[in-house]
């Protein structure tokens, strides 16, 4: 491969990457060809597990390349979209996402959305015992968790994750086995994994390399899968979906190699915190449930008492799937919920986790909640809904990102949601 790329594989994975440039398509194709040729896939039923459109990645290029390399060899090839609890992708959106012709019914029939809400679409493959959950969580949780996964996944011999790795508020860095759990998971593990991340807090977990407790929980769940697991882990430049790196191998090793490069590419360090931060969310985030990544990635560099404004005029709801529960609960810091667990016993833990991740660090003492920063929505969600949920409101039409930087010590981040901002000295 062209000498300008840095080979930095981890044992059990091969790959290459560079933090200061992008790979040529020919380099990526050469690497895919070499790695996939060495995998035992001939005549086997293969499922490629991919992200939805809320992750930046060159999916049309990868779909074409992987399909061309595998279709002559494998017994069958299907593509599963790891939605977690996101909205199912429509036929036209799938076609754009994977670079397919919307009129090609045969190709589109080989692509399936995950159906987390359909009991018949899931199958239980094991249970993580309460004792093991307690050990993994460091004593924060002690309840057994059934491990349910998309039934279609088990109709294959091998699953290949093809997706990007970014800093992540729940698990440290996304990717790898996370595409199975919560990507193709039942709600139980989705809820427990997200709540465990909330208990540790996003500020402590996001951008943490290595195996966090939440990553251990996910890896443990993946070990129940009775099929082969492989991974094509990507490190993507958010601005244009070009690839900084590609690593192939087992799900744990390929992910770890990509996470190491992502920590150099997707983490921006600043010397001092900012009094005001404007996060401009891209159109790929359709609701606050996904656009809130702009909050998670920037909260660490907002000064105590400062304001983080999420600018997303296209966002008109808290969540297309969980909106009613969020409107009922609102947005609060972790300690608010911990002090009132009985009151919120019927609310899905994933909803509570989302709430705390958006609201950030804070305390709840003597019935008074004090959050470290203020969070303001400049979205299409009406003022009364924002304020009722415990968030500030700003008219998105009155905000010009080009002039925001003139407001004292402030920061404007375009395409917010995939690059993590941290203080150089925490």
C-alpha positions in Angstrom: 0.0 0.0 0.0 1.2 3.5 -0.7 3.9 4.3 1.9 2.0 7.3 3.2 -0.4 5.2 5.3 0.5 3.9 8.7 0.0 0.3 9.4 -1.1 -0.1 13.0 -2.8 -3.4 13.4 -3.6 -5.0 16.8 -2.9 -8.7 17.2 -6.0 -10.4 15.6 -6.6 -7.6 13.2 -5.0 -6.2 10.1 -5.5 -2.7 8.8 -4.0 0.7 8.2 -4.8 4.3 9.1 -3.5 7.8 9.4 -4.7 10.6 11.7 -3.5 13.4 9.4 -5.0 12.4 6.0 -7.3 9.9 4.4 -6.8 6.6 2.6 -7.1 6.2 -1.2 -10.0 4.1 -2.4 -7.5 1.8 -4.0 -5.8 1.2 -0.7 -9.1 0.4 1.0 -10.0 -2.0 -1.8 -6.7 -3.7 -1.6 -7.0 -4.2 2.1 -10.6 -5.5 1.9 -9.6 -7.9 -0.8 -6.6 -9.2 1.2 -8.5 -9.6 4.5 -11.7 -11.0 3.2 -9.9 -13.6 1.1 -8.4 -15.0 4.3 -11.8 -15.4 6.0 -13.5 -18.8 5.9 -16.7 -17.6 4.0 -17.0 -19.9 1.0 -20.5 -21.3 0.7 -21.5 -19.8 4.0 -24.6 -17.7 4.9 -23.3 -14.2 5.7 -25.0 -11.2 7.3 -23.3 -7.8 7.1 -24.4 -5.6 10.0 -24.3 -1.9 9.2 -25.3 1.4 10.8 -28.3 3.5 9.9 -27.9 7.0 8.4 -27.2 8.6 11.8 -23.5 7.7 11.4 -21.2 9.2 8.8 -19.6 6.5 6.7 -19.0 5.8 3.0 -21.7 3.1 2.9 -22.4 3.1 -0.9 -18.6 2.5 -1.5 -18.4 -0.2 1.1 -21.6 -1.9 0.1 -20.4 -2.1 -3.5 -16.9 -3.3 -2.5 -18.0 -5.9 0.0 -20.8 -7.2 -2.2 -18.4 -7.6 -5.2 -15.9 -9.5 -3.1 -18.3 -11.8 -1.3 -21.2 -12.6 -3.6 -19.2 -14.9 -5.8 -18.0 -16.9 -2.8 -20.8 -17.0 -0.2 -23.9 -19.1 -0.1 -26.0 -16.0 0.7 -25.5 -12.4 1.6 -27.9 -10.2 3.6 -27.5 -6.7 5.1 -29.0 -5.9 8.5 -29.4 -2.3 9.7 -28.4 -2.0 13.4 -31.1 0.5 14.4 -31.1 -0.1 18.2 -34.3 1.8 19.0 -34.1 4.2 16.1 -36.8 4.6 13.5 -36.8 2.0 10.7 -35.4 3.3 7.5 -37.7 3.6 4.6 -37.1 2.0 1.2 -35.9 5.2 -0.4 -33.6 6.0 2.5 -32.1 2.6 2.4 -31.4 3.0 -1.3 -29.6 6.3 -0.7 -27.8 4.9 2.3 -26.3 1.9 0.6 -26.1 3.4 -2.9 -28.8 1.1 -4.4 -31.2 1.7 -7.2 -34.6 2.2 -5.6 -36.1 0.2 -8.5 -33.8 -2.8 -7.8 -36.3 -4.9 -5.7 -33.9 -7.9 -5.5 -31.1 -5.8 -3.9 -33.4 -4.0 -1.5 -34.9 -7.3 -0.4 -31.5 -8.3 0.9 -31.5 -5.4 3.3 -33.5 -5.6 6.6 -34.2 -3.1 9.3 -33.9 -4.3 12.9 -37.3 -4.7 14.6 -36.6 -4.2 18.3 -40.3 -3.7 19.1 -41.5 -7.0 17.5 -41.3 -9.9 20.0 -41.5 -12.4 17.2 -38.5 -10.8 15.5 -36.3 -11.6 18.5 -34.8 -14.7 20.0 -33.2 -15.2 23.4 -29.7 -16.6 23.2 -28.8 -16.5 26.9 -28.9 -14.6 30.2 -26.3 -12.5 31.9 -26.8 -13.4 35.6 -27.4 -10.8 38.3 -24.1 -11.8 39.9 -22.2 -11.3 36.7 -23.9 -7.9 36.0 -23.0 -6.9 39.5 -19.3 -7.8 38.9 -19.2 -6.1 35.5 -20.9 -2.9 36.8 -18.7 -2.6 39.9 -21.7 -3.1 42.1 -23.9 -0.4 40.5 -26.4 -2.9 39.1 -27.3 -6.4 40.2 -30.1 -7.8 38.0 -30.2 -10.6 35.5 -30.5 -9.5 31.9 -32.0 -11.7 29.1 -29.9 -11.5 25.9 -32.3 -11.2 23.0 -31.2 -10.6 19.4 -32.7 -10.2 16.0 -33.8 -13.7 14.9 -32.6 -13.2 11.3 -29.0 -12.8 12.5 -29.0 -16.4 13.7 -30.1 -17.6 10.2 -26.6 -17.0 9.1 -23.2 -18.7 9.7 -21.2 -15.6 10.0 -21.9 -11.9 10.8 -19.6 -9.2 9.6 -19.9 -5.8 11.2 -19.2 -3.0 8.7 -19.4 0.3 10.5 -17.6 3.3 11.9 -16.1 3.9 15.4 -16.6 7.2 17.1 -16.4 8.5 20.8 -19.6 7.4 22.4 -21.5 8.6 25.5 -22.6 5.2 26.7 -19.7 2.8 26.0 -16.6 5.0 25.4 -16.1 4.3 21.7 -18.8 2.9 19.5 -18.4 0.0 17.0 -17.5 -3.6 17.2 -19.9 -5.8 19.2 -22.1 -2.7 19.9 -23.6 -3.3 16.4 -25.1 -6.4 17.9 -26.0 -5.1 21.3 -27.8 -2.7 21.3 -27.8 -2.5 17.5 -29.7 -5.7 16.9 -30.8 -6.2 20.5 -34.0 -6.6 22.5 -34.9 -3.7 24.8 -33.7 -5.3 28.0 -30.0 -5.1 27.2 -30.5 -1.7 25.5 -32.0 -0.3 28.7 -29.5 -1.9 31.1 -26.4 -0.9 29.0 -27.5 2.7 28.6 -28.5 3.1 32.2 -25.1 1.6 33.3 -23.5 4.3 31.1 -25.7 6.9 32.8 -24.7 5.8 36.2 -21.1 6.2 35.3 -22.1 9.5 33.5 -21.3 10.4 30.0 -18.6 12.9 31.1 -16.7 10.0 32.6 -17.2 7.4 29.9 -17.3 9.3 26.5 -14.0 8.9 24.7 -12.5 6.4 27.2 -10.3 3.9 25.5 -10.2 0.3 26.5 -12.9 -2.0 27.9 -15.3 0.1 29.9 -17.8 -1.7 32.1 -20.5 -1.1 29.5 -18.2 -2.5 26.8 -17.7 -5.6 29.0 -21.4 -6.0 29.3 -21.8 -5.8 25.5 -18.9 -8.2 24.8 -20.4 -10.6 27.3 -23.7 -10.5 25.5 -22.0 -11.1 22.1 -20.3 -14.2 23.4 -23.7 -15.9 23.5 -24.1 -15.6 19.7 -23.8 -19.0 18.2 -22.4 -17.7 14.9 -19.0 -16.4 13.7 -18.4 -12.7 14.3 -16.0 -10.6 12.2 -15.6 -6.8 11.8 -14.6 -4.2 9.3 -14.1 -1.2 11.7 -13.9 2.2 10.1 -12.5 5.5 11.2 -14.3 8.2 9.2 -13.7 11.9 8.5 -17.1 13.4 9.5 -16.8 16.3 7.0 -16.9 14.2 3.9 -17.1 10.5 4.9 -13.6 9.7 3.6 -11.7 7.0 5.5 -8.8 7.7 7.9 -8.5 4.0 8.7 -9.9 0.5 8.2 -9.2 -2.5 10.4 -10.4 -6.0 9.8 -10.5 -9.0 12.2 -12.4 -10.3 15.2 -14.9 -7.8 16.6 -12.9 -7.1 19.7 -9.5 -6.6 18.0 -10.6 -4.7 14.9 -12.7 -2.4 17.1 -9.8 -1.8 19.5 -7.5 -0.8 16.7 -10.0 1.5 15.2 -10.8 3.1 18.6 -7.1 3.9 19.1 -7.1 5.8 15.8 -10.5 7.4 16.5 -9.1 8.8 19.8 -6.6 10.7 17.7 -9.0 11.8 14.9 -12.2 12.4 16.7 -11.1 14.1 19.9 -10.3 17.8 19.9 -8.6 19.2 23.0 -8.9 22.9 24.1 -6.9 24.7 26.8 -9.8 26.5 28.5 -13.6 26.0 28.9 -16.1 28.2 27.0 -18.9 30.2 28.5 -21.1 29.5 25.6 -21.0 26.7 23.0 -23.2 26.5 19.9 -23.5 22.9 18.5 -24.9 22.9 15.0 -26.5 19.5 14.3 -26.5 18.1 10.8 -29.7 17.0 9.0 -28.8 13.3 9.5 -30.2 13.6 13.1 -34.0 13.7 12.8 -34.9 14.1 16.5 -33.3 15.1 19.7 -32.8 11.5 20.6 -30.0 11.4 17.9 -29.2 15.1 17.6 -28.3 15.2 21.3 -24.9 13.7 20.3 -24.0 17.3 19.7 -24.6 18.0 23.4 -22.7 14.9 24.6 -19.7 15.7 22.5 -19.4 19.3 23.7 -20.6 19.3 27.4 -17.0 18.6 28.7 -15.7 22.0 27.4 -18.6 24.2 28.7 -17.5 26.2 31.8 -19.4 25.7 35.1 -22.6 27.8 34.8 -22.1 28.1 31.0 -24.6 27.5 28.3 -24.7 24.9 25.5 -27.1 25.7 22.7 -28.1 23.0 20.2 -29.0 24.6 16.8 -31.1 22.2 14.8 -34.1 23.9 13.1 -35.0 20.7 11.4 -35.6 18.8 14.7 -39.2 19.0 15.7 -39.5 16.3 18.4 -37.7 14.8 21.3 -37.9 11.3 19.8 -39.9 9.7 17.1 -40.0 6.5 19.2 -39.8 7.6 22.8 -41.3 11.1 22.7 -44.2 10.4 25.0 -42.0 9.0 27.8 -39.5 11.8 27.4 -42.2 14.5 27.6 -43.5 12.8 30.8 -40.0 12.6 32.4 -38.3 15.6 31.2 -34.5 16.2 31.3 -32.6 15.8 34.6 -29.3 15.0 36.0 -28.5 11.4 37.2 -28.9 12.2 40.9 -32.5 13.4 40.3 -33.5 10.0 39.2 -31.4 8.1 41.8 -33.2 9.9 44.6 -36.6 9.0 43.2 -36.3 5.6 41.7 -39.7 4.4 42.8 -41.3 7.4 41.1 -39.8 6.5 37.7 -40.0 2.7 38.1 -42.2 2.3 35.0 -40.1 4.4 32.7 -37.6 2.5 30.4 -34.1 2.9 31.7 -32.9 3.8 28.2 -35.2 6.9 28.4 -33.8 7.9 31.8 -30.3 7.4 30.5 -31.0 9.7 27.5 -32.4 12.3 29.8 -29.3 12.4 32.0 -26.9 12.4 29.1 -28.6 15.5 27.7 -28.8 17.3 31.0 -25.3 16.5 32.0 -23.7 16.6 35.4 -25.6 17.9 38.4 -26.8 17.3 42.0 -30.2 16.8 43.6 -30.3 17.6 47.3 -33.2 18.5 49.6 -35.6 18.5 46.6 -33.5 21.0 44.6 -31.8 20.1 41.3 -28.7 22.0 40.4 -27.2 21.2 37.0 -23.6 22.1 36.1 -24.6 23.9 32.8 -27.7 25.1 31.1 -28.8 23.3 27.9 -30.9 25.3 25.4 -32.7 24.0 22.3 -32.7 26.1 19.2 -34.8 23.6 17.3 -38.3 23.2 15.8 -39.6 22.0 19.2 -41.9 24.7 20.7 -40.8 26.8 23.6 -43.5 25.4 26.0 -42.4 21.8 25.3 -38.7 22.7 25.9 -39.4 24.5 29.1 -41.8 21.9 30.4 -39.1 19.3 29.8 -36.5 21.3 31.8 -34.6 22.7 28.9 -34.1 26.3 27.6 -35.5 27.6 24.4 -34.1 29.9 21.7 -35.6 30.8 18.4 -33.4 29.0 15.8 -34.2 31.7 13.2 -32.6 34.3 15.5 -29.3 32.5 15.7 -26.5 33.0 13.1 -23.7 30.6 13.7 -21.3 32.9 11.8 -21.6 35.7 14.4 -22.0 33.5 17.5 -18.3 33.4 18.1 -18.3 37.1 18.9 -20.2 36.4 22.2 -17.3 36.5 24.7 -15.5 33.2 25.2 -17.6 31.1 22.9 -17.2 28.2 20.5 -19.2 27.2 17.4 -19.0 23.6 16.1 -20.5 22.7 12.7 -21.6 19.1 12.1 -21.7 18.6 15.8 -22.1 15.0 17.1 -19.1 13.0 16.0 -16.1 14.8 17.3 -15.6 15.0 21.0 -14.3 18.1 22.6 -12.3 17.8 25.8 -10.1 20.0 28.0 -6.4 19.5 27.6 -6.2 19.4 31.4 -9.5 18.1 32.9 
